[in-house]
């Protein structure tokens, strides 16, 4: 038995003990502790979401992650599925259910391949990134998946301007991954002084529009 949540929002799940033990060392250890202490074979999960645990129980019995829409959305909108999948992954990581985490990751990867009617695809939004980074350790494979998606398909608008909507560790991981990838590309050989105006606080439009001098156009050759 799993007792999930607290207060009026709580819910009980009748789950076979063998099923709980099969996939999760966390549950296996908790059940062993209860058995040694002669307690009722019930586990309390007061801080977890009923919706998340329900999806885990479904997967435990049927081997499928119940979160995917029947069809891709007509428009590339964030329908909340990525965030829910991120919460599922974080729960699976906490209870050490690696096979469940892999199934959830497969669902996320499959969703990135869905093509809407206008030919676009959807990817994990910042809310999903926050949920995943808040619930996983630094070496999580799911974090690497997120970074790869942002490197391969990302756009500037994917990163919110509001710093509070971003996870600091995610921004650090993304920056380091971008620089690591850039290190394998040919280095720029142009001189920096000719393009100094882009860093100036003052801006002279007329000067900018005039053709640059021969000195400015000289190359390293």
BELPEWO-V230725 format. One record per helix or strand of 2 or more residues. SS is the DSSP state (helix for helix, strand for strand). FROM is the first residue (numbers start at 1). TO is the last residue. If there is no record, write none. Layout:
ss & from & to
SS & FROM & TO
SS & FROM & TO
This chain:
ss & from & to
strand & 2 & 4
helix & 7 & 9
strand & 11 & 13
helix & 17 & 23
helix & 25 & 36
strand & 43 & 45
helix & 50 & 62
helix & 81 & 94
helix & 98 & 112
helix & 126 & 134
helix & 141 & 153
helix & 156 & 158
helix & 163 & 165
helix & 168 & 182
helix & 193 & 199
helix & 205 & 209
helix & 214 & 217
